[in-house]
């Protein structure tokens, strides 16, 4: 639970301080999918790659380039997304 709280705090800080306003709705939508389904597959024509690149570089999300699928980088991050949403 302590690890999840730390990850949640990191996500909350990122969401409030670092996430560009234009990306907030995409972040919330993708995060909801990560919580409900464990992954999110980017649809053809969907332009979220700048957001994905940012979160992958912060070790929050993992992005599979073959399947265009996003997953949380760990199970504790999945729970942190759940707390955030």
PDB file with SEQRES, HELIX, SHEET and CRYST1 records, atoms N, CA, C and O in Angstrom:
SEQRES   1 A   85  UNK UNK UNK UNK UNK UNK UNK UNK UNK UNK UNK UNK UNK          
SEQRES   2 A   85  UNK UNK UNK UNK UNK UNK UNK UNK UNK UNK UNK UNK UNK          
SEQRES   3 A   85  UNK UNK UNK UNK UNK UNK UNK UNK UNK UNK UNK UNK UNK          
SEQRES   4 A   85  UNK UNK UNK UNK UNK UNK UNK UNK UNK UNK UNK UNK UNK          
SEQRES   5 A   85  UNK UNK UNK UNK UNK UNK UNK UNK UNK UNK UNK UNK UNK          
SEQRES   6 A   85  UNK UNK UNK UNK UNK UNK UNK UNK UNK UNK UNK UNK UNK          
SEQRES   7 A   85  UNK UNK UNK UNK UNK UNK UNK                                  
HELIX    1 AA1 UNK A    2  UNK A   13  1                                  12    
HELIX    2 AA2 UNK A   14  UNK A   18  3                                   5    
HELIX    3 AA3 UNK A   21  UNK A   23  5                                   3    
HELIX    4 AA4 UNK A   24  UNK A   37  1                                  14    
HELIX    5 AA5 UNK A   49  UNK A   57  1                                   9    
HELIX    6 AA6 UNK A   75  UNK A   84  1                                  10    
SHEET    1 AA1 3 UNK A  40  UNK A  41  0                                        
SHEET    2 AA1 3 UNK A  69  UNK A  72 -1                                        
SHEET    3 AA1 3 UNK A  61  UNK A  64 -1                                        
CRYST1    1.000    1.000    1.000  90.00  90.00  90.00 P 1           1          
ATOM      1  N   UNK A   1       0.818  -1.190   0.000  1.00  0.00           N  
ATOM      2  CA  UNK A   1       0.000   0.000   0.000  1.00  0.00           C  
ATOM      3  C   UNK A   1       0.872   1.269   0.000  1.00  0.00           C  
ATOM      4  O   UNK A   1       0.508   2.276  -0.607  1.00  0.00           O  
ATOM      5  N   UNK A   2       2.016   1.210   0.680  1.00  0.00           N  
ATOM      6  CA  UNK A   2       2.910   2.369   0.690  1.00  0.00           C  
ATOM      7  C   UNK A   2       3.463   2.659  -0.706  1.00  0.00           C  
ATOM      8  O   UNK A   2       3.549   3.817  -1.115  1.00  0.00           O  
ATOM      9  N   UNK A   3       3.834   1.614  -1.428  1.00  0.00           N  
ATOM     10  CA  UNK A   3       4.349   1.793  -2.777  1.00  0.00           C  
ATOM     11  C   UNK A   3       3.280   2.383  -3.698  1.00  0.00           C  
ATOM     12  O   UNK A   3       3.567   3.261  -4.511  1.00  0.00           O  
ATOM     13  N   UNK A   4       2.062   1.899  -3.565  1.00  0.00           N  
ATOM     14  CA  UNK A   4       0.958   2.429  -4.372  1.00  0.00           C  
ATOM     15  C   UNK A   4       0.736   3.896  -4.040  1.00  0.00           C  
ATOM     16  O   UNK A   4       0.480   4.698  -4.938  1.00  0.00           O  
ATOM     17  N   UNK A   5       0.828   4.260  -2.773  1.00  0.00           N  
ATOM     18  CA  UNK A   5       0.661   5.660  -2.374  1.00  0.00           C  
ATOM     19  C   UNK A   5       1.748   6.544  -2.967  1.00  0.00           C  
ATOM     20  O   UNK A   5       1.470   7.659  -3.408  1.00  0.00           O  
ATOM     21  N   UNK A   6       2.974   6.059  -2.980  1.00  0.00           N  
ATOM     22  CA  UNK A   6       4.080   6.814  -3.584  1.00  0.00           C  
ATOM     23  C   UNK A   6       3.829   7.002  -5.072  1.00  0.00           C  
ATOM     24  O   UNK A   6       3.985   8.107  -5.593  1.00  0.00           O  
ATOM     25  N   UNK A   7       3.439   5.932  -5.761  1.00  0.00           N  
ATOM     26  CA  UNK A   7       3.162   6.019  -7.198  1.00  0.00           C  
ATOM     27  C   UNK A   7       1.977   6.947  -7.464  1.00  0.00           C  
ATOM     28  O   UNK A   7       1.993   7.724  -8.418  1.00  0.00           O  
ATOM     29  N   UNK A   8       0.958   6.863  -6.621  1.00  0.00           N  
ATOM     30  CA  UNK A   8      -0.204   7.755  -6.747  1.00  0.00           C  
ATOM     31  C   UNK A   8       0.222   9.214  -6.585  1.00  0.00           C  
ATOM     32  O   UNK A   8      -0.195  10.071  -7.363  1.00  0.00           O  
ATOM     33  N   UNK A   9       1.039   9.495  -5.592  1.00  0.00           N  
ATOM     34  CA  UNK A   9       1.524  10.863  -5.374  1.00  0.00           C  
ATOM     35  C   UNK A   9       2.301  11.368  -6.581  1.00  0.00           C  
ATOM     36  O   UNK A   9       2.151  12.522  -6.983  1.00  0.00           O  
ATOM     37  N   UNK A  10       3.131  10.507  -7.158  1.00  0.00           N  
ATOM     38  CA  UNK A  10       3.880  10.875  -8.363  1.00  0.00           C  
ATOM     39  C   UNK A  10       2.934  11.174  -9.527  1.00  0.00           C  
ATOM     40  O   UNK A  10       3.116  12.156 -10.246  1.00  0.00           O  
ATOM     41  N   UNK A  11       1.926  10.322  -9.707  1.00  0.00           N  
ATOM     42  CA  UNK A  11       0.952  10.544 -10.783  1.00  0.00           C  
ATOM     43  C   UNK A  11       0.169  11.833 -10.575  1.00  0.00           C  
ATOM     44  O   UNK A  11      -0.038  12.599 -11.517  1.00  0.00           O  
ATOM     45  N   UNK A  12      -0.263  12.069  -9.348  1.00  0.00           N  
ATOM     46  CA  UNK A  12      -1.026  13.272  -9.045  1.00  0.00           C  
ATOM     47  C   UNK A  12      -0.194  14.525  -9.295  1.00  0.00           C  
ATOM     48  O   UNK A  12      -0.687  15.503  -9.858  1.00  0.00           O  
ATOM     49  N   UNK A  13       1.053  14.493  -8.879  1.00  0.00           N  
ATOM     50  CA  UNK A  13       1.945  15.631  -9.122  1.00  0.00           C  
ATOM     51  C   UNK A  13       2.140  15.842 -10.621  1.00  0.00           C  
ATOM     52  O   UNK A  13       2.104  16.974 -11.103  1.00  0.00           O  
ATOM     53  N   UNK A  14       2.346  14.754 -11.351  1.00  0.00           N  
ATOM     54  CA  UNK A  14       2.501  14.856 -12.802  1.00  0.00           C  
ATOM     55  C   UNK A  14       1.239  15.456 -13.420  1.00  0.00           C  
ATOM     56  O   UNK A  14       1.318  16.373 -14.237  1.00  0.00           O  
ATOM     57  N   UNK A  15       0.080  14.937 -13.028  1.00  0.00           N  
ATOM     58  CA  UNK A  15      -1.192  15.399 -13.588  1.00  0.00           C  
ATOM     59  C   UNK A  15      -1.406  16.884 -13.316  1.00  0.00           C  
ATOM     60  O   UNK A  15      -1.819  17.623 -14.210  1.00  0.00           O  
ATOM     61  N   UNK A  16      -1.134  17.320 -12.110  1.00  0.00           N  
ATOM     62  CA  UNK A  16      -1.392  18.716 -11.733  1.00  0.00           C  
ATOM     63  C   UNK A  16      -0.313  19.689 -12.179  1.00  0.00           C  
ATOM     64  O   UNK A  16      -0.620  20.839 -12.492  1.00  0.00           O  
ATOM     65  N   UNK A  17       0.940  19.259 -12.216  1.00  0.00           N  
ATOM     66  CA  UNK A  17       2.037  20.201 -12.463  1.00  0.00           C  
ATOM     67  C   UNK A  17       2.688  20.087 -13.837  1.00  0.00           C  
ATOM     68  O   UNK A  17       3.148  21.088 -14.385  1.00  0.00           O  
ATOM     69  N   UNK A  18       2.731  18.899 -14.394  1.00  0.00           N  
ATOM     70  CA  UNK A  18       3.520  18.709 -15.612  1.00  0.00           C  
ATOM     71  C   UNK A  18       2.710  18.390 -16.862  1.00  0.00           C  
ATOM     72  O   UNK A  18       3.178  18.621 -17.977  1.00  0.00           O  
ATOM     73  N   UNK A  19       1.516  17.868 -16.690  1.00  0.00           N  
ATOM     74  CA  UNK A  19       0.719  17.453 -17.835  1.00  0.00           C  
ATOM     75  C   UNK A  19       0.112  18.658 -18.535  1.00  0.00           C  
ATOM     76  O   UNK A  19      -0.579  19.469 -17.918  1.00  0.00           O  
ATOM     77  N   UNK A  20       0.377  18.765 -19.828  1.00  0.00           N  
ATOM     78  CA  UNK A  20      -0.172  19.878 -20.612  1.00  0.00           C  
ATOM     79  C   UNK A  20      -1.697  19.788 -20.616  1.00  0.00           C  
ATOM     80  O   UNK A  20      -2.250  18.696 -20.740  1.00  0.00           O  
ATOM     81  N   UNK A  21      -2.378  20.920 -20.482  1.00  0.00           N  
ATOM     82  CA  UNK A  21      -3.842  20.921 -20.455  1.00  0.00           C  
ATOM     83  C   UNK A  21      -4.480  20.207 -21.651  1.00  0.00           C  
ATOM     84  O   UNK A  21      -5.533  19.583 -21.514  1.00  0.00           O  
ATOM     85  N   UNK A  22      -3.852  20.298 -22.805  1.00  0.00           N  
ATOM     86  CA  UNK A  22      -4.391  19.648 -24.000  1.00  0.00           C  
ATOM     87  C   UNK A  22      -4.402  18.129 -23.886  1.00  0.00           C  
ATOM     88  O   UNK A  22      -5.164  17.464 -24.587  1.00  0.00           O  
ATOM     89  N   UNK A  23      -3.571  17.575 -23.015  1.00  0.00           N  
ATOM     90  CA  UNK A  23      -3.453  16.123 -22.887  1.00  0.00           C  
ATOM     91  C   UNK A  23      -4.261  15.548 -21.728  1.00  0.00           C  
ATOM     92  O   UNK A  23      -4.350  14.327 -21.597  1.00  0.00           O  
ATOM     93  N   UNK A  24      -4.849  16.387 -20.889  1.00  0.00           N  
ATOM     94  CA  UNK A  24      -5.517  15.881 -19.684  1.00  0.00           C  
ATOM     95  C   UNK A  24      -6.662  14.931 -20.002  1.00  0.00           C  
ATOM     96  O   UNK A  24      -6.787  13.892 -19.354  1.00  0.00           O  
ATOM     97  N   UNK A  25      -7.494  15.254 -20.970  1.00  0.00           N  
ATOM     98  CA  UNK A  25      -8.623  14.369 -21.275  1.00  0.00           C  
ATOM     99  C   UNK A  25      -8.133  13.045 -21.856  1.00  0.00           C  
ATOM    100  O   UNK A  25      -8.695  11.994 -21.547  1.00  0.00           O  
ATOM    101  N   UNK A  26      -7.094  13.078 -22.692  1.00  0.00           N  
ATOM    102  CA  UNK A  26      -6.523  11.830 -23.225  1.00  0.00           C  
ATOM    103  C   UNK A  26      -5.929  10.988 -22.101  1.00  0.00           C  
ATOM    104  O   UNK A  26      -6.118   9.773 -22.060  1.00  0.00           O  
ATOM    105  N   UNK A  27      -5.211  11.642 -21.189  1.00  0.00           N  
ATOM    106  CA  UNK A  27      -4.622  10.930 -20.058  1.00  0.00           C  
ATOM    107  C   UNK A  27      -5.713  10.260 -19.218  1.00  0.00           C  
ATOM    108  O   UNK A  27      -5.574   9.100 -18.833  1.00  0.00           O  
ATOM    109  N   UNK A  28      -6.791  10.983 -18.937  1.00  0.00           N  
ATOM    110  CA  UNK A  28      -7.872  10.420 -18.126  1.00  0.00           C  
ATOM    111  C   UNK A  28      -8.544   9.252 -18.835  1.00  0.00           C  
ATOM    112  O   UNK A  28      -8.841   8.236 -18.206  1.00  0.00           O  
ATOM    113  N   UNK A  29      -8.783   9.381 -20.123  1.00  0.00           N  
ATOM    114  CA  UNK A  29      -9.431   8.330 -20.899  1.00  0.00           C  
ATOM    115  C   UNK A  29      -8.556   7.079 -20.963  1.00  0.00           C  
ATOM    116  O   UNK A  29      -9.042   5.968 -20.755  1.00  0.00           O  
ATOM    117  N   UNK A  30      -7.291   7.257 -21.246  1.00  0.00           N  
ATOM    118  CA  UNK A  30      -6.376   6.116 -21.325  1.00  0.00           C  
ATOM    119  C   UNK A  30      -6.195   5.485 -19.952  1.00  0.00           C  
ATOM    120  O   UNK A  30      -6.174   4.261 -19.828  1.00  0.00           O  
ATOM    121  N   UNK A  31      -6.066   6.308 -18.928  1.00  0.00           N  
ATOM    122  CA  UNK A  31      -5.913   5.789 -17.562  1.00  0.00           C  
ATOM    123  C   UNK A  31      -7.118   4.956 -17.145  1.00  0.00           C  
ATOM    124  O   UNK A  31      -6.964   3.912 -16.511  1.00  0.00           O  
ATOM    125  N   UNK A  32      -8.310   5.412 -17.498  1.00  0.00           N  
ATOM    126  CA  UNK A  32      -9.521   4.646 -17.173  1.00  0.00           C  
ATOM    127  C   UNK A  32      -9.485   3.271 -17.837  1.00  0.00           C  
ATOM    128  O   UNK A  32      -9.872   2.273 -17.229  1.00  0.00           O  
ATOM    129  N   UNK A  33      -9.021   3.220 -19.079  1.00  0.00           N  
ATOM    130  CA  UNK A  33      -8.884   1.935 -19.770  1.00  0.00           C  
ATOM    131  C   UNK A  33      -7.832   1.062 -19.112  1.00  0.00           C  
ATOM    132  O   UNK A  33      -8.021  -0.147 -18.985  1.00  0.00           O  
ATOM    133  N   UNK A  34      -6.726   1.663 -18.693  1.00  0.00           N  
ATOM    134  CA  UNK A  34      -5.676   0.900 -18.027  1.00  0.00           C  
ATOM    135  C   UNK A  34      -6.197   0.267 -16.747  1.00  0.00           C  
ATOM    136  O   UNK A  34      -5.836  -0.861 -16.413  1.00  0.00           O  
ATOM    137  N   UNK A  35      -7.038   0.990 -16.038  1.00  0.00           N  
ATOM    138  CA  UNK A  35      -7.618   0.473 -14.793  1.00  0.00           C  
ATOM    139  C   UNK A  35      -8.626  -0.632 -15.094  1.00  0.00           C  
ATOM    140  O   UNK A  35      -8.585  -1.697 -14.479  1.00  0.00           O  
ATOM    141  N   UNK A  36      -9.528  -0.380 -16.038  1.00  0.00           N  
ATOM    142  CA  UNK A  36     -10.604  -1.328 -16.322  1.00  0.00           C  
ATOM    143  C   UNK A  36     -10.138  -2.568 -17.076  1.00  0.00           C  
ATOM    144  O   UNK A  36     -10.568  -3.681 -16.772  1.00  0.00           O  
ATOM    145  N   UNK A  37      -9.257  -2.379 -18.064  1.00  0.00           N  
ATOM    146  CA  UNK A  37      -8.890  -3.481 -18.939  1.00  0.00           C  
ATOM    147  C   UNK A  37      -7.431  -3.897 -18.829  1.00  0.00           C  
ATOM    148  O   UNK A  37      -7.045  -4.937 -19.364  1.00  0.00           O  
ATOM    149  N   UNK A  38      -6.624  -3.113 -18.152  1.00  0.00           N  
ATOM    150  CA  UNK A  38      -5.219  -3.437 -17.994  1.00  0.00           C  
ATOM    151  C   UNK A  38      -4.338  -2.951 -19.130  1.00  0.00           C  
ATOM    152  O   UNK A  38      -3.112  -3.007 -19.037  1.00  0.00           O  
ATOM    153  N   UNK A  39      -4.966  -2.469 -20.216  1.00  0.00           N  
ATOM    154  CA  UNK A  39      -4.205  -1.965 -21.350  1.00  0.00           C  
ATOM    155  C   UNK A  39      -5.082  -1.024 -22.174  1.00  0.00           C  
ATOM    156  O   UNK A  39      -6.289  -0.917 -21.960  1.00  0.00           O  
ATOM    157  N   UNK A  40      -4.439  -0.353 -23.114  1.00  0.00           N  
ATOM    158  CA  UNK A  40      -5.148   0.541 -24.030  1.00  0.00           C  
ATOM    159  C   UNK A  40      -4.507   0.417 -25.395  1.00  0.00           C  
ATOM    160  O   UNK A  40      -3.292   0.563 -25.533  1.00  0.00           O  
ATOM    161  N   UNK A  41      -5.313   0.149 -26.399  1.00  0.00           N  
ATOM    162  CA  UNK A  41      -4.785   0.056 -27.755  1.00  0.00           C  
ATOM    163  C   UNK A  41      -5.118   1.343 -28.502  1.00  0.00           C  
ATOM    164  O   UNK A  41      -6.276   1.754 -28.584  1.00  0.00           O  
ATOM    165  N   UNK A  42      -4.083   1.964 -29.041  1.00  0.00           N  
ATOM    166  CA  UNK A  42      -4.248   3.216 -29.765  1.00  0.00           C  
ATOM    167  C   UNK A  42      -4.960   2.933 -31.082  1.00  0.00           C  
ATOM    168  O   UNK A  42      -4.553   2.060 -31.848  1.00  0.00           O  
ATOM    169  N   UNK A  43      -6.020   3.679 -31.333  1.00  0.00           N  
ATOM    170  CA  UNK A  43      -6.803   3.506 -32.557  1.00  0.00           C  
ATOM    171  C   UNK A  43      -6.106   4.168 -33.739  1.00  0.00           C  
ATOM    172  O   UNK A  43      -5.334   5.113 -33.575  1.00  0.00           O  
ATOM    173  N   UNK A  44      -6.388   3.662 -34.912  1.00  0.00           N  
ATOM    174  CA  UNK A  44      -5.826   4.236 -36.134  1.00  0.00           C  
ATOM    175  C   UNK A  44      -6.260   5.694 -36.242  1.00  0.00           C  
ATOM    176  O   UNK A  44      -7.442   6.012 -36.115  1.00  0.00           O  
ATOM    177  N   UNK A  45      -5.297   6.569 -36.478  1.00  0.00           N  
ATOM    178  CA  UNK A  45      -5.578   7.992 -36.613  1.00  0.00           C  
ATOM    179  C   UNK A  45      -5.599   8.763 -35.302  1.00  0.00           C  
ATOM    180  O   UNK A  45      -5.695   9.990 -35.307  1.00  0.00           O  
ATOM    181  N   UNK A  46      -5.510   8.060 -34.184  1.00  0.00           N  
ATOM    182  CA  UNK A  46      -5.509   8.725 -32.870  1.00  0.00           C  
ATOM    183  C   UNK A  46      -4.129   9.327 -32.629  1.00  0.00           C  
ATOM    184  O   UNK A  46      -3.115   8.645 -32.779  1.00  0.00           O  
ATOM    185  N   UNK A  47      -4.092  10.585 -32.261  1.00  0.00           N  
ATOM    186  CA  UNK A  47      -2.822  11.285 -32.099  1.00  0.00           C  
ATOM    187  C   UNK A  47      -2.524  11.522 -30.619  1.00  0.00           C  
ATOM    188  O   UNK A  47      -2.786  12.601 -30.088  1.00  0.00           O  
ATOM    189  N   UNK A  48      -1.979  10.511 -29.969  1.00  0.00           N  
ATOM    190  CA  UNK A  48      -1.620  10.617 -28.549  1.00  0.00           C  
ATOM    191  C   UNK A  48      -0.143  10.293 -28.319  1.00  0.00           C  
ATOM    192  O   UNK A  48       0.283  10.060 -27.188  1.00  0.00           O  
ATOM    193  N   UNK A  49       0.619  10.282 -29.392  1.00  0.00           N  
ATOM    194  CA  UNK A  49       1.998   9.814 -29.281  1.00  0.00           C  
ATOM    195  C   UNK A  49       2.895  10.732 -28.456  1.00  0.00           C  
ATOM    196  O   UNK A  49       3.825  10.243 -27.815  1.00  0.00           O  
ATOM    197  N   UNK A  50       2.654  12.033 -28.446  1.00  0.00           N  
ATOM    198  CA  UNK A  50       3.454  12.928 -27.602  1.00  0.00           C  
ATOM    199  C   UNK A  50       3.207  12.609 -26.129  1.00  0.00           C  
ATOM    200  O   UNK A  50       4.142  12.587 -25.330  1.00  0.00           O  
ATOM    201  N   UNK A  51       1.952  12.365 -25.775  1.00  0.00           N  
ATOM    202  CA  UNK A  51       1.603  11.991 -24.404  1.00  0.00           C  
ATOM    203  C   UNK A  51       2.234  10.650 -24.051  1.00  0.00           C  
ATOM    204  O   UNK A  51       2.830  10.502 -22.984  1.00  0.00           O  
ATOM    205  N   UNK A  52       2.106   9.693 -24.930  1.00  0.00           N  
ATOM    206  CA  UNK A  52       2.668   8.365 -24.692  1.00  0.00           C  
ATOM    207  C   UNK A  52       4.180   8.452 -24.517  1.00  0.00           C  
ATOM    208  O   UNK A  52       4.740   7.852 -23.599  1.00  0.00           O  
ATOM    209  N   UNK A  53       4.825   9.186 -25.384  1.00  0.00           N  
ATOM    210  CA  UNK A  53       6.280   9.326 -25.304  1.00  0.00           C  
ATOM    211  C   UNK A  53       6.695   9.932 -23.961  1.00  0.00           C  
ATOM    212  O   UNK A  53       7.670   9.490 -23.353  1.00  0.00           O  
ATOM    213  N   UNK A  54       5.959  10.935 -23.504  1.00  0.00           N  
ATOM    214  CA  UNK A  54       6.273  11.574 -22.225  1.00  0.00           C  
ATOM    215  C   UNK A  54       6.124  10.586 -21.072  1.00  0.00           C  
ATOM    216  O   UNK A  54       7.001  10.502 -20.212  1.00  0.00           O  
ATOM    217  N   UNK A  55       5.041   9.851 -21.048  1.00  0.00           N  
ATOM    218  CA  UNK A  55       4.803   8.927 -19.938  1.00  0.00           C  
ATOM    219  C   UNK A  55       5.705   7.702 -19.997  1.00  0.00           C  
ATOM    220  O   UNK A  55       6.060   7.152 -18.954  1.00  0.00           O  
ATOM    221  N   UNK A  56       6.076   7.271 -21.178  1.00  0.00           N  
ATOM    222  CA  UNK A  56       7.034   6.173 -21.297  1.00  0.00           C  
ATOM    223  C   UNK A  56       8.407   6.630 -20.797  1.00  0.00           C  
ATOM    224  O   UNK A  56       9.100   5.882 -20.107  1.00  0.00           O  
ATOM    225  N   UNK A  57       8.793   7.849 -21.144  1.00  0.00           N  
ATOM    226  CA  UNK A  57      10.098   8.349 -20.694  1.00  0.00           C  
ATOM    227  C   UNK A  57      10.151   8.530 -19.176  1.00  0.00           C  
ATOM    228  O   UNK A  57      11.235   8.522 -18.594  1.00  0.00           O  
ATOM    229  N   UNK A  58       9.005   8.691 -18.537  1.00  0.00           N  
ATOM    230  CA  UNK A  58       8.931   8.817 -17.078  1.00  0.00           C  
ATOM    231  C   UNK A  58       8.723   7.472 -16.381  1.00  0.00           C  
ATOM    232  O   UNK A  58       8.532   7.424 -15.166  1.00  0.00           O  
ATOM    233  N   UNK A  59       8.760   6.387 -17.145  1.00  0.00           N  
ATOM    234  CA  UNK A  59       8.560   5.030 -16.628  1.00  0.00           C  
ATOM    235  C   UNK A  59       7.207   4.826 -15.969  1.00  0.00           C  
ATOM    236  O   UNK A  59       7.084   4.087 -14.992  1.00  0.00           O  
ATOM    237  N   UNK A  60       6.195   5.486 -16.511  1.00  0.00           N  
ATOM    238  CA  UNK A  60       4.836   5.322 -16.002  1.00  0.00           C  
ATOM    239  C   UNK A  60       4.061   4.339 -16.875  1.00  0.00           C  
ATOM    240  O   UNK A  60       3.336   3.481 -16.371  1.00  0.00           O  
ATOM    241  N   UNK A  61       4.223   4.475 -18.178  1.00  0.00           N  
ATOM    242  CA  UNK A  61       3.570   3.573 -19.125  1.00  0.00           C  
ATOM    243  C   UNK A  61       4.611   2.795 -19.904  1.00  0.00           C  
ATOM    244  O   UNK A  61       5.750   3.231 -20.069  1.00  0.00           O  
ATOM    245  N   UNK A  62       4.188   1.624 -20.380  1.00  0.00           N  
ATOM    246  CA  UNK A  62       4.973   0.848 -21.332  1.00  0.00           C  
ATOM    247  C   UNK A  62       4.211   0.860 -22.644  1.00  0.00           C  
ATOM    248  O   UNK A  62       2.991   0.692 -22.656  1.00  0.00           O  
ATOM    249  N   UNK A  63       4.918   1.056 -23.751  1.00  0.00           N  
ATOM    250  CA  UNK A  63       4.286   1.114 -25.060  1.00  0.00           C  
ATOM    251  C   UNK A  63       4.867   0.044 -25.964  1.00  0.00           C  
ATOM    252  O   UNK A  63       6.068   0.028 -26.235  1.00  0.00           O  
ATOM    253  N   UNK A  64       4.002  -0.854 -26.432  1.00  0.00           N  
ATOM    254  CA  UNK A  64       4.399  -1.908 -27.352  1.00  0.00           C  
ATOM    255  C   UNK A  64       4.198  -1.396 -28.777  1.00  0.00           C  
ATOM    256  O   UNK A  64       3.064  -1.220 -29.223  1.00  0.00           O  
ATOM    257  N   UNK A  65       5.283  -1.162 -29.476  1.00  0.00           N  
ATOM    258  CA  UNK A  65       5.210  -0.572 -30.814  1.00  0.00           C  
ATOM    259  C   UNK A  65       4.638  -1.526 -31.855  1.00  0.00           C  
ATOM    260  O   UNK A  65       4.158  -1.077 -32.896  1.00  0.00           O  
ATOM    261  N   UNK A  66       4.676  -2.807 -31.606  1.00  0.00           N  
ATOM    262  CA  UNK A  66       4.133  -3.776 -32.570  1.00  0.00           C  
ATOM    263  C   UNK A  66       2.616  -3.801 -32.540  1.00  0.00           C  
ATOM    264  O   UNK A  66       1.970  -3.917 -33.582  1.00  0.00           O  
ATOM    265  N   UNK A  67       2.044  -3.694 -31.344  1.00  0.00           N  
ATOM    266  CA  UNK A  67       0.586  -3.802 -31.217  1.00  0.00           C  
ATOM    267  C   UNK A  67      -0.084  -2.461 -30.935  1.00  0.00           C  
ATOM    268  O   UNK A  67      -1.309  -2.383 -30.847  1.00  0.00           O  
ATOM    269  N   UNK A  68       0.719  -1.407 -30.793  1.00  0.00           N  
ATOM    270  CA  UNK A  68       0.217  -0.067 -30.442  1.00  0.00           C  
ATOM    271  C   UNK A  68      -0.570  -0.098 -29.133  1.00  0.00           C  
ATOM    272  O   UNK A  68      -1.600   0.561 -28.995  1.00  0.00           O  
ATOM    273  N   UNK A  69      -0.067  -0.873 -28.180  1.00  0.00           N  
ATOM    274  CA  UNK A  69      -0.750  -1.055 -26.903  1.00  0.00           C  
ATOM    275  C   UNK A  69       0.034  -0.409 -25.769  1.00  0.00           C  
ATOM    276  O   UNK A  69       1.256  -0.526 -25.683  1.00  0.00           O  
ATOM    277  N   UNK A  70      -0.698   0.270 -24.908  1.00  0.00           N  
ATOM    278  CA  UNK A  70      -0.139   0.895 -23.714  1.00  0.00           C  
ATOM    279  C   UNK A  70      -0.551   0.062 -22.511  1.00  0.00           C  
ATOM    280  O   UNK A  70      -1.699  -0.372 -22.409  1.00  0.00           O  
ATOM    281  N   UNK A  71       0.390  -0.160 -21.601  1.00  0.00           N  
ATOM    282  CA  UNK A  71       0.096  -0.798 -20.323  1.00  0.00           C  
ATOM    283  C   UNK A  71       0.807  -0.015 -19.227  1.00  0.00           C  
ATOM    284  O   UNK A  71       1.792   0.674 -19.495  1.00  0.00           O  
ATOM    285  N   UNK A  72       0.315  -0.114 -17.990  1.00  0.00           N  
ATOM    286  CA  UNK A  72       1.061   0.512 -16.898  1.00  0.00           C  
ATOM    287  C   UNK A  72       2.417  -0.179 -16.770  1.00  0.00           C  
ATOM    288  O   UNK A  72       2.545  -1.364 -17.076  1.00  0.00           O  
ATOM    289  N   UNK A  73       3.407   0.548 -16.325  1.00  0.00           N  
ATOM    290  CA  UNK A  73       4.749  -0.006 -16.218  1.00  0.00           C  
ATOM    291  C   UNK A  73       4.878  -1.012 -15.076  1.00  0.00           C  
ATOM    292  O   UNK A  73       5.855  -1.758 -15.013  1.00  0.00           O  
ATOM    293  N   UNK A  74       3.904  -1.034 -14.183  1.00  0.00           N  
ATOM    294  CA  UNK A  74       3.894  -2.008 -13.092  1.00  0.00           C  
ATOM    295  C   UNK A  74       2.471  -2.125 -12.560  1.00  0.00           C  
ATOM    296  O   UNK A  74       1.615  -1.287 -12.844  1.00  0.00           O  
ATOM    297  N   UNK A  75       2.239  -3.171 -11.791  1.00  0.00           N  
ATOM    298  CA  UNK A  75       0.914  -3.355 -11.189  1.00  0.00           C  
ATOM    299  C   UNK A  75       0.634  -2.251 -10.164  1.00  0.00           C  
ATOM    300  O   UNK A  75      -0.509  -1.818 -10.015  1.00  0.00           O  
ATOM    301  N   UNK A  76       1.671  -1.796  -9.460  1.00  0.00           N  
ATOM    302  CA  UNK A  76       1.462  -0.713  -8.494  1.00  0.00           C  
ATOM    303  C   UNK A  76       1.034   0.575  -9.210  1.00  0.00           C  
ATOM    304  O   UNK A  76       0.258   1.357  -8.662  1.00  0.00           O  
ATOM    305  N   UNK A  77       1.532   0.794 -10.421  1.00  0.00           N  
ATOM    306  CA  UNK A  77       1.099   1.966 -11.194  1.00  0.00           C  
ATOM    307  C   UNK A  77      -0.345   1.816 -11.664  1.00  0.00           C  
ATOM    308  O   UNK A  77      -1.068   2.806 -11.772  1.00  0.00           O  
ATOM    309  N   UNK A  78      -0.762   0.596 -11.941  1.00  0.00           N  
ATOM    310  CA  UNK A  78      -2.171   0.391 -12.304  1.00  0.00           C  
ATOM    311  C   UNK A  78      -3.075   0.785 -11.128  1.00  0.00           C  
ATOM    312  O   UNK A  78      -4.099   1.441 -11.320  1.00  0.00           O  
ATOM    313  N   UNK A  79      -2.698   0.388  -9.937  1.00  0.00           N  
ATOM    314  CA  UNK A  79      -3.471   0.752  -8.750  1.00  0.00           C  
ATOM    315  C   UNK A  79      -3.395   2.260  -8.492  1.00  0.00           C  
ATOM    316  O   UNK A  79      -4.368   2.861  -8.037  1.00  0.00           O  
ATOM    317  N   UNK A  80      -2.271   2.853  -8.774  1.00  0.00           N  
ATOM    318  CA  UNK A  80      -2.133   4.307  -8.609  1.00  0.00           C  
ATOM    319  C   UNK A  80      -3.055   5.038  -9.584  1.00  0.00           C  
ATOM    320  O   UNK A  80      -3.671   6.041  -9.222  1.00  0.00           O  
ATOM    321  N   UNK A  81      -3.154   4.541 -10.823  1.00  0.00           N  
ATOM    322  CA  UNK A  81      -4.102   5.122 -11.778  1.00  0.00           C  
ATOM    323  C   UNK A  81      -5.526   5.013 -11.258  1.00  0.00           C  
ATOM    324  O   UNK A  81      -6.328   5.935 -11.410  1.00  0.00           O  
ATOM    325  N   UNK A  82      -5.831   3.877 -10.643  1.00  0.00           N  
ATOM    326  CA  UNK A  82      -7.177   3.665 -10.098  1.00  0.00           C  
ATOM    327  C   UNK A  82      -7.472   4.697  -9.007  1.00  0.00           C  
ATOM    328  O   UNK A  82      -8.569   5.253  -8.968  1.00  0.00           O  
ATOM    329  N   UNK A  83      -6.525   4.952  -8.139  1.00  0.00           N  
ATOM    330  CA  UNK A  83      -6.722   5.968  -7.097  1.00  0.00           C  
ATOM    331  C   UNK A  83      -6.875   7.357  -7.692  1.00  0.00           C  
ATOM    332  O   UNK A  83      -7.657   8.170  -7.200  1.00  0.00           O  
ATOM    333  N   UNK A  84      -6.130   7.624  -8.745  1.00  0.00           N  
ATOM    334  CA  UNK A  84      -6.182   8.948  -9.368  1.00  0.00           C  
ATOM    335  C   UNK A  84      -7.544   9.184 -10.026  1.00  0.00           C  
ATOM    336  O   UNK A  84      -8.097  10.282  -9.965  1.00  0.00           O  
ATOM    337  N   UNK A  85      -8.062   8.149 -10.646  1.00  0.00           N  
ATOM    338  CA  UNK A  85      -9.341   8.296 -11.356  1.00  0.00           C  
ATOM    339  C   UNK A  85     -10.482   8.160 -10.379  1.00  0.00           C  
ATOM    340  O   UNK A  85     -11.645   8.252 -10.772  1.00  0.00           O  
TER     341      UNK A  85                                                      
END                                                                             
